[in-house]
Amino acid sequence: MDQIAAMRVLVAVTDEASFTKAAERLGMSRAMASKHVQDLEARLGVRLMNRTTRRVGLTAPGSAYVERCRDLLADLEAAEREATSEAAEPIGR
């Protein structure tokens, strides 16, 4: 399991309040989005989301984890932007 991909899925599910909408946004199946979250929960040994047939919501540990994921993903995106912008600038004569 790609932990960063799983974090992105978890954040998307939280933002959309739906596995289906998050999966559409990320270009994957609903089953794959659900699998990412299940694998993340298994890895951490804690339930991150409460799921019903009509609603998904974060648990207390899930809420704290999602906020940390948001920060980490934002830092990762910033690092990637910096690296690609420096590579695009000509160096030398």
Helices and strands as residue ranges (DSSP letters): H 3-16, H 19-26, H 30-44, E 49-51, E 56-58, H 60-88
